[in-house]
Amino acid sequence: MGRKAVDTRKFNKVGTRKLFGRILIAFMLVTAVSAALLGRIVFLGKAKGTEAERKVLAQQSYRSNEIKYKRGDITDRNGNRLAASKKVYDLALDPVLISAKEEYITATANALDKVFGISEKKLKKVLEEQPKSQYYVMQDYKGLEKDKVTEFKKLVEKDKKKNIKGVIFEERYERYYPYSTVASKVIGFCSSEDTGIWGIENQYNSQLSGTNGRRYGYFNSDLELVETVKNPVNGNNIVTTLDANVQGILERQMKEFQEKTGSLNMGCIIMNPQNGEIYAMSSYPEYDLNNPRDLSVLYSKEEIEKMSDKKKSKELNKLWRNFCISDAFEPGSTFKPVTVAACLDEGVTNPKKLYFCDGFQKVSGTQIKCVSYSAGGHRMINICQSLMESCNDVMMQIGAKLGREKFVNYVRDFGFGQKTGIDLPGEGAGGVFTLDRMRSVELATSSFGQGQTVTMIQLAAAFSAVINGGNYYEPHVVKEVTSPSGAIVSSRENTLVRKVITEGTSEKLREYLFETVENGTAGPAKVAGYEIGGKTGTAEKHPTGRGNYLVSFAGFTPVDKPEVMIYLIIDEPNVKDQAHSIYATELSSQILKEVLPLLGVYQNEGTKKKDKTKASDIKIPSTKEVPKGGFSDKGYEVAGGTEEE
């Protein structure tokens, strides 16, 4: 039996199908492997990018930033802000993070350009110059307002791809002064480090300053920022005794005088004589606290450009200097109430004593003239009239009777020759004679305000003691310190330093000074509807003989119980004949007319006339010579001038 023949066609079909199946399986395996490899490659690429970003962020993990405290506000007595701090932002970049991906550079540049005008070219320049920096402050983009920062942050939120990276806004507080020039020499300003320079900013720097906080942060494995914050402690607030409205009026009036008449220098203090509180203080010119290094208030642009740095520094210090507390000068006749007060208190003089003024006194061989010298003297006058007519002769006579030792003691008791203790930096002490240096001539000239130097704040405090009942108060510009929440931290007590003269003596001086305005040399200081008391001053400056004078007026109201005292100085008024106090009295009147209602002193308040006879009403017979006992039967005592050797 033989074998069957093989069907090769069938065999070929079966083999082909098996081979195709194997090839298909192999292809599918290759495809699967390729897909897996491709996926792995993509994954690794992404992982590498994420890892790069993670490495960048990891470098920043433990960076900490200071949180600036807010410096306390300075307000006037009514709560008006004179100095405050506002939140601003400094723009900084993180070049390392921005450079991590090209997409970051493009997106970040577009956002910066749209909001701040920082072009991509400018950004890339920073990235090239600061390749390793993680914190680079853009100096031209400091002090940004909140609205700009908010606008940029909105772009970041809208960026779905999260490609805007590495832009940092550091918060800080910037000092600003809402009233610009108002009370600039009292308030002072701050350095770039928020440290007070000049004025209250300097004097109360420790109270206004706070303590910085700190923000600690790191990125976790999910690239989430985890922060720990130590909050800052903000500074306390300062409530001043100033009245911004009164200060504004004062500065406007002084500026108008300067523009119309002009002078070398001016200063004015308005205060409460009953407690030493300063309502307003100004020395012309004030400067812009928001731009304190601007000399354009004194010089032209061309003049400033020609100045050396040393010259600019000198002129700036002159601009910032507070004339009212720092500069000393001879006060002239505004000192006479002090001499009269001392002599009344010691019983050296009284309203019934009469004095003969022939226009001069000869002291130790030196002829010292009275203002009435050219007219032959004031003739026979009493002590009140000596103030009304500003008689140097009578001052020399009563000063000699008082004696050097007592005179020196009263000068010291009234606060001259020493700092008042006002809470402002840069106070001067002036210069007065000690007992061993005061001879007869020095006593004579000092009695009417020449030969010794004082500061404005010294004379204002002393004059206040003359009229307030004899109480010498320490002048001050701050009422209280409050916490950031408004709670009172400390209140400034009115400091009664000493009792200088009796109430009775003070009452007489108020009457005499009222008469000086009503019927004497200070007439232009009158204010309609008010009783004003005061004394003028006209002091010739050294070197003498050049016609340079410092004219002044010290005044107050109401007369019965003074609530407001003003002391105004005009240093070398820009007029042909400077020796006239009318410039000071007229300006004082204009200022008082505006500020008194704001300070709660209204027309006709305290203007009830006294029922008793005023010293100035005493009828003194006219005479060209001193009568020998001719007035004794009329109840008067005629005093003669004597030399103090």
C-alpha positions as MATLAB code, in Angstrom:
seq = 'MGRKAVDTRKFNKVGTRKLFGRILIAFMLVTAVSAALLGRIVFLGKAKGTEAERKVLAQQSYRSNEIKYKRGDITDRNGNRLAASKKVYDLALDPVLISAKEEYITATANALDKVFGISEKKLKKVLEEQPKSQYYVMQDYKGLEKDKVTEFKKLVEKDKKKNIKGVIFEERYERYYPYSTVASKVIGFCSSEDTGIWGIENQYNSQLSGTNGRRYGYFNSDLELVETVKNPVNGNNIVTTLDANVQGILERQMKEFQEKTGSLNMGCIIMNPQNGEIYAMSSYPEYDLNNPRDLSVLYSKEEIEKMSDKKKSKELNKLWRNFCISDAFEPGSTFKPVTVAACLDEGVTNPKKLYFCDGFQKVSGTQIKCVSYSAGGHRMINICQSLMESCNDVMMQIGAKLGREKFVNYVRDFGFGQKTGIDLPGEGAGGVFTLDRMRSVELATSSFGQGQTVTMIQLAAAFSAVINGGNYYEPHVVKEVTSPSGAIVSSRENTLVRKVITEGTSEKLREYLFETVENGTAGPAKVAGYEIGGKTGTAEKHPTGRGNYLVSFAGFTPVDKPEVMIYLIIDEPNVKDQAHSIYATELSSQILKEVLPLLGVYQNEGTKKKDKTKASDIKIPSTKEVPKGGFSDKGYEVAGGTEEE';
ca = [
       0.000    0.000    0.000;
       1.708    3.239   -0.991;
       1.630    6.837    0.830;
      -0.717    9.618   -0.196;
       0.770   12.570   -2.026;
       1.176   15.911    0.003;
      -1.035   18.944   -0.964;
       1.563   21.687   -1.104;
      -0.935   24.442   -1.892;
      -2.783   23.871    1.356;
       0.445   23.821    3.281;
       1.541   27.153    1.820;
      -1.729   28.847    2.834;
      -1.466   27.633    6.412;
       2.189   28.720    6.709;
       1.468   32.123    5.348;
      -1.293   32.711    7.887;
       0.955   31.662   10.789;
       3.801   33.872    9.603;
       1.513   36.876    9.219;
       0.210   36.335   12.746;
       3.700   36.230   14.142;
       4.656   39.408   12.277;
       1.525   41.164   13.526;
       2.279   40.208   17.107;
       5.856   41.384   16.738;
       4.677   44.716   15.263;
       2.230   45.214   18.062;
       4.931   44.511   20.615;
       7.292   46.975   18.940;
       4.532   49.581   18.788;
       3.684   49.077   22.435;
       7.305   49.311   23.462;
       7.784   52.434   21.334;
       4.709   54.038   22.835;
       5.955   53.209   26.294;
       9.356   54.630   25.500;
       7.812   57.757   24.014;
       5.629   58.197   27.077;
       8.621   57.757   29.286;
      10.558   60.333   27.322;
       7.697   62.819   27.594;
       7.320   62.070   31.281;
      11.006   62.511   31.895;
      10.940   65.784   29.990;
       8.123   67.089   32.105;
       9.692   65.755   35.237;
      12.925   67.411   34.326;
      11.137   70.746   33.871;
       9.290   70.349   37.142;
      12.465   69.308   38.848;
      14.243   72.368   37.481;
      11.483   74.555   38.810;
      11.564   72.692   42.083;
      15.304   73.260   42.321;
      14.802   77.004   41.745;
      12.137   77.185   44.393;
      14.117   75.002   46.722;
      16.874   77.593   46.643;
      14.362   80.078   48.008;
      12.861   77.732   50.563;
      14.210   79.461   53.655;
      14.322   83.052   52.512;
      12.764   85.473   55.005;
      11.580   89.012   54.428;
      11.203   91.923   56.823;
       7.741   93.385   57.277;
       8.109   97.108   57.851;
       6.294   98.712   60.754;
       4.072  101.737   60.200;
       5.510  104.919   61.679;
       3.044  106.751   63.900;
       1.050  109.763   62.738;
       1.585  113.334   63.906;
      -1.651  115.285   64.254;
      -2.675  118.731   65.363;
      -4.771  119.256   68.503;
      -7.975  118.668   66.477;
      -6.896  115.392   64.885;
      -5.776  116.765   61.515;
      -2.877  114.714   60.190;
       0.309  116.706   59.828;
       2.509  113.684   59.120;
       1.459  110.159   58.161;
       2.716  107.002   56.477;
       1.166  105.320   53.461;
       1.788  101.807   52.181;
       3.801  101.665   48.959;
       5.518   98.875   47.054;
       8.999   98.354   45.660;
       9.204   96.142   42.576;
      11.872   93.430   42.666;
      12.688   90.574   40.278;
      13.944   87.013   40.710;
      16.151   86.539   37.604;
      16.894   82.890   38.448;
      13.214   81.914   38.492;
      12.238   84.011   35.467;
      15.084   82.504   33.426;
      14.063   78.931   34.235;
      11.861   78.745   31.118;
      11.572   80.847   27.978;
       7.811   80.949   28.464;
       8.337   82.657   31.812;
      10.454   85.383   30.246;
       7.907   86.138   27.522;
       4.826   86.111   29.741;
       6.481   88.070   32.546;
       7.848   90.668   30.139;
       4.425   91.196   28.567;
       2.809   91.736   31.958;
       5.546   94.084   33.181;
       5.372   96.098   29.979;
       1.598   96.421   30.107;
       1.446   97.684   33.691;
       4.799   99.343   34.329;
       6.268   99.936   30.880;
       9.178   97.551   31.464;
       9.957   96.148   27.997;
      11.147   92.623   27.276;
      14.468   94.096   26.183;
      14.893   95.809   29.531;
      13.888   92.661   31.389;
      16.355   90.505   29.452;
      19.107   92.992   30.193;
      18.450   92.537   33.916;
      18.418   88.756   33.503;
      21.741   88.876   31.671;
      23.380   91.197   34.181;
      21.976   89.440   37.257;
      21.908   85.742   36.244;
      22.413   84.397   39.769;
      20.314   86.921   41.643;
      17.099   85.862   43.309;
      16.237   89.361   44.499;
      16.979   92.409   42.379;
      15.244   95.693   43.220;
      14.235   97.818   40.233;
      15.360  101.237   41.479;
      13.133  103.160   39.059;
      10.064  101.296   40.273;
      10.093  101.971   44.002;
       7.223  103.549   45.897;
       4.517  102.122   43.625;
       0.890  102.830   44.453;
      -1.438   99.984   45.386;
      -3.625  100.309   42.274;
      -0.702   99.474   39.971;
       0.262   96.461   42.044;
      -3.357   95.262   42.055;
      -3.519   95.634   38.264;
      -0.435   93.451   37.852;
      -1.697   90.802   40.262;
      -4.920   90.528   38.247;
      -2.861   89.684   35.165;
      -1.130   86.955   37.148;
      -4.503   85.511   38.177;
      -5.718   85.516   34.550;
      -2.577   83.737   33.345;
      -3.959   80.198   32.985;
      -0.561   78.761   32.066;
       0.981   80.297   35.164;
       3.951   81.632   33.228;
       4.212   85.042   34.911;
       6.939   84.358   37.430;
       9.538   86.003   39.606;
       7.949   89.406   40.211;
       8.043   90.476   43.845;
       6.337   93.465   45.480;
       7.902   94.426   48.775;
       5.565   96.387   51.024;
       6.852   99.315   52.995;
       5.584  102.610   54.376;
       6.495  105.973   52.946;
       6.301  109.171   54.999;
       4.222  112.002   53.610;
       2.944  115.347   54.834;
      -0.637  116.235   53.812;
      -0.208  119.978   54.391;
       3.173  120.162   52.663;
       4.742  123.301   54.170;
       2.538  123.819   57.230;
       4.630  123.900   60.425;
       7.559  122.385   58.562;
      10.153  123.652   61.034;
       8.185  122.265   63.962;
       7.294  118.891   62.432;
      10.601  118.103   60.720;
      11.003  115.169   58.337;
      12.432  111.654   58.052;
      15.431  110.099   56.352;
      15.056  107.312   53.799;
      15.515  104.875   56.706;
      12.415  106.321   58.411;
      14.447  108.041   61.098;
      13.294  111.469   62.222;
      15.365  114.470   61.183;
      14.619  117.818   62.821;
      11.485  118.848   64.673;
       8.983  116.540   66.306;
       9.990  113.724   63.953;
      13.407  113.786   65.589;
      12.454  114.691   69.164;
       9.855  111.919   69.413;
      11.527  109.438   67.064;
      11.534  106.602   69.611;
       7.780  106.981   70.184;
       6.939  107.248   66.491;
       9.106  104.261   65.599;
       7.957  100.659   65.861;
       9.510   97.227   65.426;
       9.728   95.411   62.110;
       8.104   92.018   61.727;
       9.309   89.126   59.580;
       7.810   86.711   57.082;
       9.406   83.258   56.889;
       8.473   81.018   53.955;
       9.390   77.805   52.126;
       8.010   75.731   49.245;
       6.816   72.224   50.011;
       7.041   69.208   47.667;
       3.847   70.309   45.905;
       5.406   73.703   45.217;
       3.028   75.360   47.665;
       4.321   78.325   49.649;
       4.117   77.766   53.396;
       4.552   80.942   55.478;
       5.080   81.887   59.100;
       4.569   85.539   59.982;
       5.783   87.580   62.938;
       3.715   90.754   62.806;
       5.366   94.167   63.121;
       4.646   96.517   66.008;
       3.579   99.894   64.657;
       4.740  103.198   66.135;
       2.743  105.412   68.472;
       0.997  108.585   67.350;
       1.850  112.104   68.483;
      -0.916  114.615   69.199;
       0.506  118.118   69.112;
      -0.667  121.362   70.672;
      -0.666  122.965   67.218;
      -3.788  124.113   65.430;
      -3.344  123.508   61.690;
      -5.806  126.255   60.768;
      -4.121  128.825   62.984;
      -0.734  127.731   61.661;
      -1.950  128.050   58.089;
      -3.244  131.580   58.661;
      -0.007  132.604   60.330;
       2.098  131.311   57.455;
      -0.109  132.953   54.848;
       0.035  136.318   56.599;
       3.806  136.116   56.936;
       4.205  135.139   53.296;
       2.031  138.044   52.163;
       4.146  140.432   54.227;
       7.312  139.046   52.694;
       5.930  139.405   49.184;
       4.693  142.947   49.816;
       7.436  144.380   52.045;
      10.081  141.750   52.654;
      12.650  141.247   55.398;
      15.834  139.374   56.175;
      14.013  137.024   58.513;
      10.709  136.585   60.320;
       9.398  134.550   63.188;
       6.143  134.256   65.097;
       4.857  132.252   68.059;
       1.206  132.016   69.116;
       0.668  130.231   72.416;
      -1.525  129.764   75.454;
       0.090  131.829   78.228;
      -1.775  129.863   80.898;
      -0.034  126.534   80.270;
       2.766  126.880   77.698;
       0.964  125.164   74.807;
       2.114  126.349   71.382;
      -0.755  126.895   68.934;
       1.424  127.962   66.024;
       5.092  128.605   65.350;
       6.608  129.745   62.097;
       9.848  131.180   60.795;
       9.910  132.322   57.189;
      10.299  130.676   54.793;
       8.717  127.322   55.489;
       9.776  124.451   53.213;
       8.040  121.515   51.542;
       8.244  118.549   53.907;
       7.577  116.201   50.986;
      10.642  117.595   49.225;
      12.820  118.974   52.025;
      15.974  119.313   49.939;
      14.395  121.732   47.494;
      16.195  125.067   47.760;
      14.000  126.778   45.182;
      12.164  128.675   47.952;
      15.394  130.602   48.475;
      17.301  130.446   45.205;
      16.790  130.255   41.457;
      17.567  127.124   39.475;
      20.695  128.755   38.060;
      21.941  129.736   41.523;
      21.390  126.228   42.861;
      23.255  124.646   39.939;
      26.297  126.807   40.664;
      26.429  125.776   44.333;
      29.010  123.336   45.618;
      27.807  120.393   47.688;
      29.183  122.093   50.793;
      27.282  125.282   50.008;
      24.053  123.352   49.371;
      24.407  121.550   52.682;
      24.918  124.858   54.488;
      21.896  126.441   52.827;
      19.696  123.428   53.564;
      20.574  123.562   57.242;
      19.743  127.260   57.216;
      16.390  126.466   55.577;
      15.551  123.741   58.102;
      16.659  125.793   61.131;
      13.856  126.939   63.426;
      14.531  130.637   64.062;
      11.914  130.706   66.837;
      13.935  128.449   69.114;
      17.504  128.455   67.802;
      18.576  132.033   67.083;
      19.471  134.576   69.768;
      19.158  138.359   69.432;
      18.818  141.503   71.527;
      15.079  141.777   72.295;
      14.839  145.532   72.693;
      11.810  147.051   74.394;
       9.756  143.838   74.560;
      12.046  143.071   77.515;
      10.886  146.166   79.454;
       7.818  144.433   80.998;
      10.251  142.018   82.683;
      12.196  144.912   84.218;
       9.020  146.658   85.382;
       7.600  143.408   86.811;
      10.764  142.762   88.822;
      10.822  146.307   90.188;
       7.117  146.287   91.106;
       7.510  142.912   92.805;
      10.463  144.171   94.863;
       8.728  147.436   95.793;
      11.285  149.501   93.927;
       8.523  151.294   92.044;
       4.766  151.772   92.250;
       2.022  153.564   90.296;
       2.404  156.713   92.433;
       6.078  157.231   91.709;
       7.006  159.807   89.102;
      10.155  159.817   87.039;
      11.817  162.575   85.107;
      13.123  161.670   81.676;
      15.420  164.210   80.057;
      16.284  161.879   77.196;
      19.363  160.163   78.589;
      21.191  158.817   81.604;
      24.870  159.198   82.243;
      26.171  155.961   83.708;
      29.807  155.617   84.750;
      30.718  158.383   82.359;
      28.789  156.877   79.447;
      25.810  158.707   78.003;
      23.003  156.249   77.243;
      20.134  157.726   75.283;
      16.387  157.277   75.507;
      14.196  157.012   72.419;
      13.011  160.538   73.286;
      16.496  162.053   73.275;
      15.995  164.219   70.194;
      12.724  165.572   71.630;
      14.300  166.510   74.947;
      12.924  163.548   76.872;
       9.510  162.334   78.004;
       9.682  164.723   80.987;
       7.602  163.678   84.022;
       5.959  160.247   83.715;
       4.884  157.368   85.935;
       5.782  153.698   85.572;
       2.773  152.837   83.391;
       3.534  155.714   81.051;
       7.147  154.620   80.849;
       5.919  151.436   79.168;
       3.378  153.279   77.055;
       6.079  155.628   75.738;
       8.823  152.972   75.822;
      11.087  155.142   77.954;
      14.663  153.873   78.291;
      15.494  156.546   80.851;
      12.964  155.289   83.397;
      14.047  151.669   82.825;
      17.625  152.641   83.664;
      16.478  154.468   86.798;
      14.415  151.608   88.205;
      16.995  149.041   87.128;
      19.656  150.889   89.102;
      17.358  150.980   92.158;
      16.707  147.246   91.847;
      20.429  146.562   91.767;
      22.607  144.168   89.856;
      22.148  141.099   92.024;
      18.359  141.162   92.064;
      18.228  142.060   88.389;
      20.410  139.069   87.496;
      18.260  136.790   89.651;
      15.017  137.919   88.011;
      16.517  137.512   84.558;
      17.349  133.899   85.425;
      13.959  133.295   87.061;
      12.225  134.488   83.905;
      14.121  131.801   82.010;
      16.754  133.807   80.161;
      20.271  132.489   79.676;
      19.053  128.887   79.779;
      17.027  126.595   77.565;
      13.293  126.622   78.190;
      13.067  122.853   77.766;
      10.677  123.026   74.817;
      10.279  119.575   73.297;
      12.068  120.383   70.047;
      15.696  119.805   69.051;
      18.112  122.637   68.376;
      17.077  125.063   71.107;
      19.486  127.882   71.885;
      20.147  129.390   75.311;
      20.922  133.003   74.472;
      23.468  134.995   76.442;
      22.939  137.028   79.627;
      25.295  138.673   82.074;
      26.384  136.900   85.207;
      26.697  138.995   88.356;
      30.475  139.234   88.111;
      30.267  140.552   84.542;
      27.396  142.987   84.998;
      28.622  146.481   85.676;
      26.598  149.682   85.835;
      26.553  150.191   82.075;
      25.490  146.588   81.418;
      22.730  146.916   84.009;
      21.502  150.120   82.391;
      21.371  148.767   78.833;
      19.993  145.378   79.904;
      17.083  147.076   81.658;
      15.642  148.134   78.303;
      16.581  145.003   76.337;
      20.016  145.734   74.909;
      23.296  143.965   75.627;
      21.817  140.559   76.422;
      20.512  138.062   73.878;
      17.425  135.879   74.048;
      15.555  133.445   71.820;
      11.981  133.949   70.700;
      10.716  131.033   72.760;
      12.476  132.403   75.867;
      10.823  135.788   75.559;
       7.431  134.250   74.746;
       7.608  132.081   77.882;
       8.800  134.999   80.039;
       6.156  137.380   78.690;
       3.523  134.722   79.416;
       4.679  134.633   83.039;
       4.432  138.427   83.233;
       0.755  138.394   82.206;
      -0.625  135.073   83.515;
      -0.301  135.722   87.236;
       3.436  135.206   87.524;
       3.658  131.506   86.642;
       6.533  130.369   84.434;
       5.425  127.367   82.370;
       7.639  125.194   80.233;
       6.581  125.730   76.597;
       5.722  122.601   74.636;
       4.370  121.414   71.280;
       3.048  117.939   72.192;
      -0.128  117.170   74.167;
      -0.134  113.384   74.267;
       1.109  110.125   72.819;
      -1.437  107.543   71.654;
      -1.132  103.917   70.598;
      -1.885  102.727   67.029;
      -5.384  101.857   68.265;
      -5.889  105.349   69.692;
      -5.457  104.604   73.396;
      -3.605  107.260   75.388;
      -0.085  106.097   76.197;
       0.995  109.269   77.968;
      -0.240  112.828   78.398;
       1.995  115.838   78.633;
       1.359  117.594   81.919;
       1.562  121.368   81.932;
       4.850  121.971   83.701;
       4.848  124.882   86.148;
       8.553  125.528   86.578;
       8.383  128.315   89.156;
       6.471  131.273   90.505;
       8.250  134.407   89.320;
       6.105  137.366   90.419;
       2.911  137.841   92.415;
      -0.589  137.916   90.976;
      -0.862  141.557   92.017;
       2.227  142.515   90.060;
       1.002  140.571   87.045;
      -2.369  142.330   87.201;
      -0.662  145.724   87.115;
       1.424  144.684   84.116;
      -1.669  143.545   82.226;
      -3.222  146.963   82.834;
      -0.066  148.821   81.789;
       0.319  146.754   78.634;
      -3.339  147.285   77.740;
      -2.747  151.037   78.043;
       0.325  150.682   75.837;
      -1.885  149.394   73.026;
      -4.853  151.663   73.740;
      -2.968  154.926   74.162;
       0.718  154.241   73.645;
       3.280  153.186   71.062;
       1.558  149.865   70.271;
      -1.670  151.411   68.962;
      -1.548  149.707   65.519;
      -1.867  146.336   67.293;
      -5.513  147.015   68.178;
      -8.118  144.524   66.982;
     -11.719  145.708   66.719;
     -13.899  144.184   69.425;
     -10.993  142.952   71.555;
      -8.952  144.286   74.433;
      -5.343  143.816   73.391;
      -2.347  144.314   75.636;
       1.220  144.362   74.437;
       4.634  145.911   74.035;
       6.615  146.893   70.980;
      10.317  146.403   70.444;
      12.844  148.138   68.200;
      16.378  146.841   68.669;
      19.313  148.158   66.668;
      21.503  145.339   65.407;
      25.262  145.156   65.671;
      27.347  146.648   64.287;
      25.373  149.775   65.144;
      25.096  152.814   62.944;
      24.094  150.931   59.813;
      20.371  151.427   60.250;
      19.568  147.723   60.663;
      16.823  146.954   63.175;
      14.867  144.044   64.534;
      11.288  145.153   65.194;
       8.840  143.141   67.264;
       5.584  142.982   69.169;
       4.524  140.835   72.119;
       0.796  140.928   72.797;
      -2.119  139.121   74.424;
      -5.879  138.958   74.880;
      -8.227  139.044   76.796;
      -6.664  141.452   79.271;
      -8.346  140.164   82.453;
      -7.359  136.541   81.853;
      -5.117  136.109   78.816;
      -5.862  133.083   76.635;
      -3.718  133.875   73.605;
      -0.230  135.381   73.425;
       1.542  136.379   70.215;
       5.188  137.246   69.728;
       6.209  138.458   66.276;
       9.639  139.479   65.022;
      10.576  141.113   61.724;
      14.323  141.093   61.229;
      15.483  143.987   59.041;
      12.257  144.920   57.242;
      12.956  145.844   53.647;
      12.155  149.548   54.050;
      14.197  152.744   54.005;
      13.747  153.442   57.726;
      13.617  150.174   59.678;
      13.341  151.672   63.167;
       9.557  151.509   63.357;
       7.643  148.807   65.211;
       4.513  149.554   63.182;
       5.414  146.755   60.768;
       5.206  144.251   63.616;
       2.130  145.721   65.311;
       0.059  145.963   62.136;
       0.897  142.415   61.078;
       0.147  141.100   64.581;
      -3.247  142.790   64.456;
      -4.070  141.165   61.116;
      -3.037  137.743   62.383;
      -4.975  138.017   65.653;
      -8.105  139.191   63.873;
      -8.203  135.903   61.949;
      -6.999  133.405   64.534;
      -8.752  134.524   67.719;
     -12.211  133.162   66.747;
     -10.588  129.845   65.784;
      -9.076  129.649   69.262;
     -12.414  130.307   70.952;
     -11.744  133.946   71.811;
     -14.549  136.093   70.455;
     -15.162  139.803   70.065;
     -16.135  141.756   73.188;
     -14.988  138.882   75.386;
     -13.238  140.252   78.454;
     -13.593  143.842   77.289;
     -15.451  145.149   80.312;
     -13.593  148.220   81.506;
     -12.267  148.295   85.040;
     -14.042  150.664   87.405;
     -10.833  151.880   89.001;
      -8.647  154.679   87.714;
      -5.904  153.490   85.397;
      -2.328  154.503   86.039;
      -2.188  156.185   82.666;
      -5.128  158.415   83.607;
      -3.226  160.134   86.409;
      -3.005  163.830   85.638;
       0.593  164.930   85.777;
       1.249  168.670   85.479;
       3.335  169.632   82.505;
       6.831  170.743   83.437;
      10.146  171.297   81.768;
      12.149  170.749   84.928;
      11.936  168.337   87.831;
       9.926  170.187   90.513;
      11.483  170.218   93.946;
       8.830  168.612   96.106;
       6.145  170.173   93.995;
       4.057  166.984   93.755;
       4.312  165.666   97.307;
       1.108  167.339   98.379;
      -0.663  165.542   95.521;
       0.364  162.118   96.793;
       3.183  161.531   94.316;
       6.758  160.570   94.960;
       9.335  161.971   92.586;
      12.140  159.528   91.961;
      15.537  160.560   90.678;
      17.914  158.471   88.628;
      20.987  157.174   90.430;
      24.047  155.415   89.155;
      24.854  151.885   90.209;
      28.593  151.710   90.647;
];
